[in-house]
């Protein structure tokens, strides 16, 4: 069995993990390693939008901006701590220029000013983009820099278990188990520090715009008791999902730095909506009884098209915009699909009926006018305003000039995640640094593109803290080695004792994915969640019970230290299933607390506020209680031993804590300079 001993391991190779590895190297740390399922896997390198946004402090023209204003924007929706808001504001320009200096082609004018535009939840023009594949361009630049620095990378690895030990009264990370997917061989990694950059919960929803190759691994951290924050706060929005398996030419390879896909998923935001496509629904065959179904819900074609236009700015479903606003469109689309059992498409080949540009709201009219797009069909407008948006579909064998695009309301991003301090270290497990989407630094809602900034900021902060506070090795190596060896034996033996492996792991995964999309998406209810929570813990217990609890058996008896692929996916299902049970539990607790509808979660309740007279009469929702915006939901999970019960009892606890305010900083230069020189800046309070 291969054994590794490292100063710092980076788990995950999205934009956040790659940046962390590069920053550690820049801080003078060489004993580092990136462990990943593949550089072409994950969300960062496989996803985007019409012009994927990167959010930062404004730096164009005469419009003033400041760190405090940016931090206030992050906090404006509530449910976020002010100290993290200030950190993500303070490092936004440093992280941005680091990427620009690596060659990410963010546009600037002839004077060097970086132009901006407004994105969702953005009061200023802070957003920038280098096209549909901004995060891919970031990954390409970061990977090139890692290779130039000769930072080692191990691909085709799946992490199976994080391991901790108690040292001097503190729980700390000490290593992890992984499997080499090419050989099935188990490997151990003894680590001083672990940067946990595994992305969001992409494998938890059946209706999802996360790339199919990304499942996420937050469950690995929940298993060891890592504290979580803001789990119920996610983003959902209109996306496309197209099966292209029969379109890919034989002997055709995927792009060298992206994963091969059979189903292409993409956010339908920005320009896709601003060009005013035609919304149609059909019977299940995809062609019968086509209908432009949006029109009856609005007072005029102009109002309808203006709301469609605003979906570009306001892509995430937002309960504040559900009553007559742009998010009413998400609800109508959901009604067509979920209740009327129809399929919904966007058709860019012809205009909506009775389109008259002069009937648009001033904001929509002026935008299209300034873009020289007051003409033609939606496709012609899209080619004028953003030709790359057409090309990205053509790259995936979808021609918007020949066919409509099927759409859904899908999971896109989790604003919550693991709880970290201002240096992105876990609040209760030392030497564990969750960064990127797995870190729950955001609140109820966030400006579009701020997640890319947060991942880069987390990389800077974790690397700086490790380099200045955790440079020396303090791990009890003998104790850690015993823990890793024992765990490896246990996992190998367990892989031999999994019952019903003939039962496909795919059906298990589909079960909890469907449950999440049914109970924990943009539609939620207390009654449904109570049912869903019970079903979730029952499934988790059932999965754990497929392993015989005979701890006397040991993998030591086998010369072969490998496990089969189905076992790997079974273990992955275990952590995903635990994660979905904890998420459902947190959402139920939030609703039972009385928060009401907020963010991207509409809470149905009997006798609540009606949404629209043409929607079902039982579609009534509970309005938000805004007093909860000043609090953040923290979740604690008791560490799960491998053969412990898989039930909820005693496993999960939730509590509301006041949101920390933005620190008011008015320091004297010489004092800060002294603290910086003497490494006194690394406090967490």
C-alpha positions in Angstrom: 0.0 0.0 0.0 1.4 3.4 -1.0 1.9 5.8 1.9 2.5 9.5 1.7 3.6 11.9 4.4 3.2 15.6 3.5 3.3 19.0 5.1 0.1 20.2 3.3 -2.2 18.3 1.0 -4.7 20.2 -1.3 -7.8 18.0 -1.9 -9.5 19.2 -5.1 -8.3 20.9 -8.3 -10.9 23.6 -8.9 -9.9 27.2 -9.1 -9.7 27.5 -5.3 -7.5 24.5 -4.8 -5.2 25.3 -7.6 -4.7 28.9 -6.3 -4.0 27.5 -2.8 -1.3 25.3 -4.1 0.3 28.1 -6.0 0.1 30.5 -3.0 1.7 27.9 -0.7 4.6 27.6 -3.2 4.9 31.3 -3.3 5.1 31.3 0.6 8.1 29.0 0.3 6.4 25.7 1.1 7.6 22.8 -1.1 6.3 19.7 0.7 2.8 20.0 -0.9 0.7 17.9 -3.2 -2.6 18.3 -5.1 -4.8 15.3 -4.9 -7.7 15.1 -7.4 -10.0 12.9 -9.4 -8.6 14.8 -12.4 -7.6 18.2 -13.5 -10.4 18.0 -16.1 -13.0 17.2 -13.5 -15.0 19.4 -11.1 -17.2 22.4 -11.6 -14.6 25.2 -12.2 -13.2 23.8 -15.4 -16.5 22.4 -16.7 -19.1 25.1 -16.2 -20.0 28.7 -16.9 -22.8 30.9 -18.2 -23.4 33.4 -21.0 -20.5 35.5 -19.7 -19.4 33.9 -16.5 -19.0 36.6 -13.8 -16.1 37.4 -11.5 -17.1 39.8 -8.8 -14.7 42.3 -7.1 -14.5 45.9 -5.9 -15.3 48.4 -8.6 -12.2 50.0 -10.4 -13.6 51.8 -13.4 -14.4 55.4 -14.2 -15.6 57.9 -11.6 -18.1 55.7 -9.7 -16.7 55.5 -6.1 -16.4 52.2 -4.3 -14.8 51.1 -1.0 -14.1 47.9 0.9 -16.8 48.7 3.4 -19.4 49.3 0.6 -18.5 46.0 -0.9 -18.7 44.2 2.4 -22.1 45.8 3.0 -23.3 44.4 -0.3 -22.2 40.9 0.7 -24.2 41.3 3.9 -27.2 43.0 2.4 -29.3 39.8 2.1 -28.5 38.7 5.6 -27.3 35.5 7.1 -23.6 36.3 6.7 -20.8 37.2 9.2 -19.3 40.7 8.7 -15.7 39.6 9.4 -15.8 37.2 6.4 -17.5 39.9 4.3 -14.7 42.3 5.0 -12.0 39.7 4.3 -13.6 38.8 0.9 -13.9 42.5 0.1 -10.3 43.4 1.2 -8.6 40.7 -0.9 -10.9 41.0 -3.9 -8.5 43.3 -5.9 -5.4 41.3 -4.9 -6.9 38.0 -5.9 -8.3 39.5 -9.1 -4.9 41.0 -10.2 -3.2 37.8 -9.3 -5.3 36.1 -11.9 -4.9 38.9 -14.4 -1.1 38.7 -14.0 -1.3 34.9 -14.7 -2.9 35.7 -18.0 -6.6 35.4 -17.4 -8.0 37.7 -20.1 -10.2 40.0 -18.2 -11.1 43.0 -20.5 -9.7 46.5 -19.9 -9.7 49.7 -21.9 -6.7 51.4 -23.5 -5.9 53.2 -20.2 -5.8 49.9 -18.3 -9.1 50.4 -16.5 -11.0 47.1 -15.9 -14.6 47.7 -17.1 -17.5 46.3 -15.1 -21.2 45.6 -15.5 -24.1 44.9 -13.1 -24.9 41.3 -12.1 -27.5 39.8 -9.9 -27.7 41.3 -6.3 -25.2 44.0 -7.4 -25.9 47.7 -6.8 -22.8 48.8 -8.7 -20.9 47.7 -11.9 -18.4 45.5 -10.1 -18.8 42.4 -12.3 -16.3 41.4 -14.9 -15.9 38.4 -17.3 -13.7 37.0 -20.0 -16.6 35.1 -21.6 -18.7 32.0 -21.0 -15.7 30.1 -19.6 -14.3 32.5 -17.0 -13.6 29.8 -14.4 -12.2 27.5 -17.1 -9.8 30.3 -18.1 -8.8 30.7 -14.4 -8.1 27.0 -14.2 -6.0 26.9 -17.3 -3.9 29.8 -16.1 -3.5 28.3 -12.7 -2.6 24.8 -14.0 0.0 26.3 -16.3 1.5 28.1 -13.3 1.5 25.0 -11.2 3.3 23.0 -13.9 5.8 25.8 -14.3 6.5 25.6 -10.6 6.6 21.8 -10.7 4.0 21.4 -8.0 3.2 17.7 -7.8 -0.3 16.5 -8.7 -1.8 13.1 -8.3 -4.9 12.5 -10.5 -7.5 9.7 -10.6 -7.8 9.7 -6.8 -11.1 9.5 -4.8 -10.9 10.4 -1.2 -12.8 7.9 1.0 -12.2 9.1 4.6 -10.8 12.1 6.5 -9.0 11.2 9.7 -8.4 13.1 12.9 -6.7 12.7 16.2 -6.9 14.5 19.6 -3.7 16.3 20.4 -3.2 18.5 23.4 -7.0 18.8 23.9 -7.7 19.8 20.3 -9.2 17.8 17.5 -7.0 18.1 14.4 -6.7 16.6 11.0 -4.0 14.0 10.6 -4.6 12.4 7.2 -7.0 10.8 4.7 -7.6 7.6 2.8 -7.9 7.6 -0.9 -8.1 5.1 -3.7 -6.4 5.1 -7.1 -9.2 4.7 -9.6 -6.8 3.3 -12.2 -5.7 0.4 -10.0 -8.2 0.2 -7.2 -5.3 0.4 -4.7 -5.9 2.0 -1.3 -3.5 4.9 -0.4 -2.8 6.7 2.9 -1.8 10.4 3.2 -0.5 11.6 6.5 -0.7 15.4 6.6 0.2 18.3 8.8 -2.5 20.4 7.0 -5.4 19.7 4.7 -6.8 22.3 2.3 -10.3 21.0 1.6 -11.3 22.4 -1.8 -13.8 19.8 -3.0 -16.5 22.1 -4.4 -20.2 22.3 -3.8 -22.8 19.5 -3.3 -23.1 18.7 -7.0 -24.1 15.1 -6.5 -27.1 15.8 -4.2 -29.8 16.9 -6.7 -31.5 15.2 -9.7 -32.3 18.6 -11.3 -28.9 20.1 -11.3 -26.7 22.4 -13.4 -23.5 21.2 -11.7 -21.5 19.2 -14.3 -22.3 15.5 -14.1 -18.6 14.7 -13.3 -18.7 16.7 -10.1 -20.3 15.1 -7.0 -18.8 17.0 -4.1 -17.4 15.7 -0.9 -18.7 17.8 2.0 -20.0 14.6 3.6 -16.4 13.5 4.3 -16.0 16.5 6.6 -19.4 16.2 8.1 -18.5 12.5 9.0 -15.6 13.7 11.2 -17.8 16.4 12.9 -16.7 19.5 11.0 -19.0 22.4 11.9 -21.2 23.7 9.1 -22.9 27.1 8.5 -25.9 28.3 6.4 -26.6 24.9 4.8 -30.2 25.8 3.8 -29.1 28.7 1.6 -28.7 27.6 -2.0 -29.2 29.1 -5.4 -31.6 27.7 -8.0 -32.4 29.0 -11.4 -33.3 28.2 -15.0 -30.8 26.0 -16.8 -30.6 23.7 -19.8 -29.9 20.0 -19.8 -29.4 18.2 -23.1 -28.6 14.6 -23.7 -25.8 14.7 -26.4 -24.7 11.1 -26.1 -26.0 10.2 -29.6 -24.6 13.4 -31.1 -21.0 13.0 -30.3 -19.1 11.7 -33.4 -17.4 8.4 -33.1 -13.7 8.6 -32.2 -14.3 12.2 -31.0 -12.3 13.1 -27.9 -13.4 15.8 -25.5 -11.4 19.0 -25.2 -8.1 18.0 -23.6 -8.7 20.0 -20.4 -12.4 19.3 -19.8 -14.2 16.1 -18.9 -16.2 14.1 -21.5 -20.0 14.5 -20.9 -23.1 12.7 -22.3 -25.4 15.3 -20.8 -24.6 19.0 -21.3 -25.8 21.3 -18.5 -25.6 25.1 -18.5 -27.0 28.2 -16.8 -29.4 30.2 -18.9 -28.6 33.6 -17.5 -27.4 37.0 -18.7 -27.6 37.5 -22.5 -29.6 34.3 -23.0 -32.5 36.0 -21.3 -31.8 39.6 -22.4 -32.3 38.7 -26.0 -35.9 37.8 -25.2 -36.2 34.2 -26.4 -39.6 32.6 -26.9 -40.8 30.3 -24.0 -42.8 27.3 -25.2 -44.1 24.2 -23.6 -45.1 20.9 -25.2 -46.5 17.5 -24.4 -44.0 14.9 -23.2 -43.0 14.0 -26.8 -41.3 17.5 -27.1 -43.3 18.5 -30.2 -47.0 18.2 -29.7 -49.3 21.1 -28.7 -46.6 23.8 -28.5 -47.8 26.8 -26.5 -46.3 30.2 -25.5 -47.4 29.7 -21.9 -46.0 32.8 -20.2 -48.3 35.4 -21.8 -51.5 34.9 -19.7 -49.6 35.6 -16.4 -48.7 39.2 -17.4 -50.8 42.2 -18.2 -49.1 42.9 -21.5 -46.5 41.4 -23.9 -44.2 44.3 -22.8 -44.4 43.4 -19.1 -43.7 39.8 -19.9 -40.7 40.5 -22.1 -39.4 43.0 -19.6 -39.5 40.4 -16.8 -37.7 37.9 -19.2 -35.0 40.5 -19.8 -34.5 41.0 -16.1 -33.9 37.2 -15.6 -30.5 38.0 -17.2 -29.6 40.3 -14.3 -31.6 38.3 -11.8 -30.9 34.8 -12.7 -31.2 33.1 -9.3 -34.7 32.4 -8.2 -35.5 35.0 -5.5 -38.7 34.9 -3.4 -38.6 38.7 -3.2 -39.1 38.8 -7.0 -41.7 36.0 -7.2 -44.8 38.3 -6.8 -44.9 39.9 -10.3 -41.1 40.1 -10.6 -38.7 38.2 -12.8 -38.7 35.1 -10.5 -42.4 34.6 -11.3 -41.0 33.1 -14.5 -39.2 30.3 -12.6 -42.5 29.5 -10.8 -44.4 29.3 -14.1 -41.8 27.1 -15.7 -41.9 24.8 -12.6 -45.7 24.7 -12.8 -45.6 23.6 -16.4 -43.1 20.8 -15.7 -44.1 19.6 -12.2 -47.9 20.0 -12.3 -49.0 20.1 -15.9 -46.4 17.4 -16.8 -45.2 19.2 -19.8 -41.7 20.0 -21.2 -40.4 23.5 -21.5 -38.1 25.0 -24.1 -36.5 28.3 -25.1 -36.7 28.9 -28.9 -34.2 31.5 -30.2 -35.3 31.1 -33.8 -38.4 33.4 -33.6 -39.6 36.2 -31.4 -42.3 36.0 -28.8 -45.7 36.8 -30.1 -46.5 40.5 -30.3 -43.0 41.6 -29.4 -42.6 45.4 -29.7 -39.4 46.8 -28.4 -41.1 50.1 -27.6 -43.3 48.3 -25.0 -40.3 47.3 -22.9 -39.4 48.9 -19.6 -36.8 51.6 -20.0 -34.0 49.5 -18.5 -34.5 46.7 -21.0 -35.0 49.0 -24.0 -31.9 51.1 -23.2 -29.8 48.0 -22.7 -30.8 46.5 -26.1 -30.5 49.9 -27.8 -26.9 50.5 -26.4 -26.1 46.9 -27.5 -27.3 47.7 -31.1 -29.8 44.8 -30.7 -33.2 46.3 -31.4 -33.7 44.1 -34.4 -34.2 40.6 -35.7 -34.7 37.3 -33.9 -33.4 36.3 -30.4 -30.6 34.3 -32.1 -29.6 37.3 -34.2 -29.6 39.5 -31.1 -27.5 36.9 -29.3 -25.0 36.7 -32.1 -24.7 40.5 -32.0 -24.4 40.8 -28.2 -22.5 37.6 -27.2 -21.6 35.3 -30.1 -19.6 33.1 -27.7 -22.9 32.1 -26.0 -24.0 30.5 -29.3 -20.6 28.9 -29.9 -20.5 27.2 -26.5 -23.7 25.2 -27.4 -22.4 24.5 -30.9 -19.2 23.1 -29.2 -21.5 20.6 -27.5 -23.3 19.6 -30.7 -26.4 21.8 -30.0 -27.3 24.3 -32.8 -29.6 27.0 -31.5 -30.5 27.9 -35.1 -32.0 24.5 -35.6 -33.6 23.4 -32.4 -35.1 24.7 -29.2 -33.3 24.3 -25.8 -35.0 22.3 -23.1 -34.9 24.1 -19.7 -35.5 23.3 -16.0 -35.2 25.0 -12.7 -32.1 23.5 -11.2 -29.7 23.5 -8.2 -26.6 25.7 -9.0 -24.7 26.8 -5.9 -24.8 26.3 -2.1 -24.2 29.5 -0.3 -23.6 27.6 2.9 -21.1 24.9 3.7 -18.4 24.2 6.3 -17.8 26.8 8.9 -14.4 28.6 8.7 -12.9 31.5 10.5 -11.4 34.6 8.8 -8.3 32.5 7.8 -10.6 29.8 6.4 -9.6 27.3 9.0 -12.4 25.0 10.3 -13.9 26.5 13.4 -13.6 23.2 15.3 -11.0 21.0 13.6 -7.5 22.4 13.6 -5.4 22.3 10.4 -8.4 21.7 8.2 -9.0 24.6 5.7 -12.3 24.4 3.7 -12.0 26.8 0.8 -14.1 27.4 -2.3 -17.8 26.5 -2.5 -17.5 24.0 0.3 -16.8 26.9 2.7 -20.1 28.4 3.8 -19.0 32.1 3.8 -22.0 33.4 1.9 -25.3 34.5 3.3 -28.9 34.2 2.1 -28.1 35.6 -1.3 -24.9 36.9 -2.9 -23.8 39.0 -5.9 -23.3 36.8 -9.0 -19.6 36.0 -9.4 -18.7 36.5 -5.8 -18.2 32.8 -5.4 -15.2 32.9 -7.7 -13.7 35.7 -5.7 -14.4 33.9 -2.4 -12.5 30.8 -3.6 -9.5 32.8 -4.6 -9.6 34.8 -1.3 -9.8 31.6 0.7 -6.7 30.3 -1.1 -4.7 33.3 -0.2 -5.8 33.3 3.4 -5.3 29.6 4.0 -1.9 29.6 2.4 -0.8 32.7 4.4 -1.9 31.3 7.7 -0.3 27.9 7.1 3.0 29.5 6.0 3.2 31.8 9.1 1.5 29.8 11.8 1.7 26.1 10.8 5.0 25.9 9.0 6.6 23.8 11.7 5.4 20.1 11.9 3.6 19.4 15.2 1.7 16.2 14.3 2.2 13.2 16.5 3.5 11.1 13.6 3.4 7.7 15.3 -0.2 8.1 16.5 -1.2 9.4 13.1 0.4 6.5 11.3 -1.4 4.0 13.6 -4.8 5.7 12.9 -4.2 5.6 9.1 -3.1 2.0 9.1 -6.0 0.9 11.2 -8.5 2.8 9.0 -7.0 1.4 5.8 -7.4 -2.1 7.1 -10.9 -1.4 8.2 -11.9 0.1 4.9 -10.4 -2.7 2.8 -12.1 -5.3 5.0 -15.4 -3.4 4.8 -15.2 -3.4 1.0 -15.1 -7.2 1.1 -18.2 -7.3 3.3 -20.6 -4.9 1.4 -23.8 -6.7 0.8 -25.9 -6.3 -2.3 -23.2 -4.8 -4.5 -25.1 -6.3 -7.3 -27.7 -3.7 -6.5 -26.6 -0.7 -8.5 -25.1 2.2 -6.6 -26.7 4.3 -9.3 -30.2 3.6 -8.0 -29.1 4.5 -4.4 -27.7 7.8 -5.7 -30.8 8.6 -7.7 -33.0 8.0 -4.6 -31.4 10.7 -2.5 -30.9 13.0 -5.5 -34.7 12.9 -6.3 -35.5 13.4 -2.6 -33.3 16.6 -2.5 -35.0 18.0 -5.7 -38.4 17.2 -4.3 -38.0 18.6 -0.8 -34.9 20.9 -0.7 -35.0 22.8 -4.0 -36.7 26.1 -4.6 -40.0 24.7 -3.4 -40.1 23.7 0.3 -42.7 22.8 3.0 -42.5 21.8 6.6 -44.8 18.7 5.9 -42.7 17.6 3.0 -39.4 18.1 4.8 -40.5 16.1 7.8 -41.2 13.2 5.5 -37.9 13.8 3.6 -35.8 13.9 6.7 -37.1 10.6 7.9 -36.6 9.0 4.5 -33.1 10.4 4.3 -31.9 9.0 7.7 -33.6 5.7 6.8 -31.7 5.4 3.6 -28.4 6.4 5.3 -28.9 3.7 8.0 -29.8 1.2 5.2 -26.6 1.9 3.3 -24.5 1.6 6.4 -26.2 -1.7 7.3 -25.0 -3.3 4.1 -21.6 -3.7 5.7 -21.2 -6.6 8.2 -20.2 -5.0 11.6 -17.6 -7.7 12.3 -14.7 -5.6 13.3 -12.6 -8.7 13.9 -12.2 -9.1 10.2 -9.2 -7.3 8.8 -7.8 -6.3 5.5 -4.4 -7.4 6.7 -5.1 -11.0 5.6 -5.2 -10.0 2.0 -2.1 -9.5 0.0 -4.2 -7.4 -2.5 -4.8 -3.9 -1.1 -7.2 -2.9 -3.8 -11.0 -2.5 -3.8 -13.4 -2.7 -6.8 -15.0 0.3 -8.5 -18.5 -0.5 -7.2 -17.1 -0.3 -3.6 -15.6 3.1 -4.3 -19.0 4.4 -5.5 -20.7 2.8 -2.5 -18.3 4.7 -0.1 -19.0 7.9 -2.1 -22.7 7.3 -1.7 -22.3 7.0 2.1 -20.8 10.5 2.4 -23.3 12.0 -0.1 -26.2 10.3 1.6 -25.1 11.7 5.0 -24.7 15.1 3.5 -28.2 15.1 2.1 -29.6 14.0 5.4 -27.8 16.8 7.2 -28.9 19.4 4.6 -32.6 18.3 4.8 -32.4 18.4 8.6 -31.0 21.9 8.6 -33.6 23.1 6.1 -36.4 21.6 8.3 -35.0 23.3 11.4 -34.8 26.6 9.6 -38.5 26.4 8.5 -39.6 25.2 12.0 -37.8 28.2 13.4 -40.1 30.5 11.4 -37.8 32.1 8.9 -40.4 31.8 6.2 -39.6 32.1 2.5 -36.2 33.7 1.7 -33.4 33.5 -0.8 -34.0 30.8 -3.3 -36.4 28.8 -1.0 -40.1 29.4 -1.3 -41.9 27.8 1.7 -45.4 26.6 0.9 -47.9 26.8 3.7 -51.7 26.3 4.0 -53.5 29.7 4.1 -50.3 31.6 3.2 -49.9 34.4 0.7 -51.1 33.6 -2.9 -48.5 33.8 -5.6 -50.6 34.4 -8.7 -54.3 33.9 -9.5 -53.5 31.6 -12.5 -51.3 29.3 -10.3 -52.9 26.6 -8.2 -54.9 27.9 -5.2 -52.8 25.8 -2.8 -49.7 27.5 -4.1 -49.6 29.9 -1.1 -46.3 30.7 0.7 -45.1 31.8 4.1 -43.6 35.3 3.9 -40.1 35.9 5.3 -39.6 36.9 8.9 -36.8 39.4 8.3 -35.6 39.3 11.9 -33.7 36.1 11.0 -31.5 38.0 8.6 -29.3 39.1 11.5 -28.6 35.5 12.5 -26.7 32.6 10.9 -27.6 29.0 11.2 -24.8 26.8 12.5 -24.9 23.0 12.3 -22.9 20.6 14.4 -22.5 16.9 13.4 -21.2 14.4 15.9 -18.4 12.4 14.4 -19.6 9.2 12.8 -17.6 6.1 13.5 -17.6 3.6 10.6 -19.8 1.1 12.4 -21.9 3.6 14.4 -25.6 3.7 13.8 -26.7 5.6 10.8 -29.7 7.1 12.5 -30.3 10.8 13.2 -30.5 10.3 17.0 -27.7 12.3 18.6 -26.1 13.1 15.3 -27.1 16.6 14.3 -27.7 19.8 16.2 -28.6 23.3 14.9 -28.5 26.7 16.6 -29.0 30.3 15.6 -26.1 32.7 16.3 -26.0 36.5 15.8 -24.2 37.5 12.6 -20.9 39.2 13.4 -20.9 42.8 12.3 -18.3 44.3 9.9 -15.3 45.2 11.9 -14.8 48.9 12.1 -11.1 49.5 11.3 -9.5 52.8 12.1 -5.9 51.8 12.9 -2.6 53.7 13.0 -0.2 52.7 10.2 2.9 52.2 12.4 0.9 49.9 14.8 -0.4 47.7 12.0 3.0 47.6 10.5 4.5 46.4 13.8 1.8 43.7 14.2 2.5 42.6 10.6 6.2 42.4 11.1 5.8 40.4 14.4 3.2 38.0 13.0 0.5 39.4 15.4 -2.1 39.7 12.7 -3.2 36.0 12.7 -5.8 36.2 15.4 -9.3 35.0 14.6 -11.5 37.3 16.7 
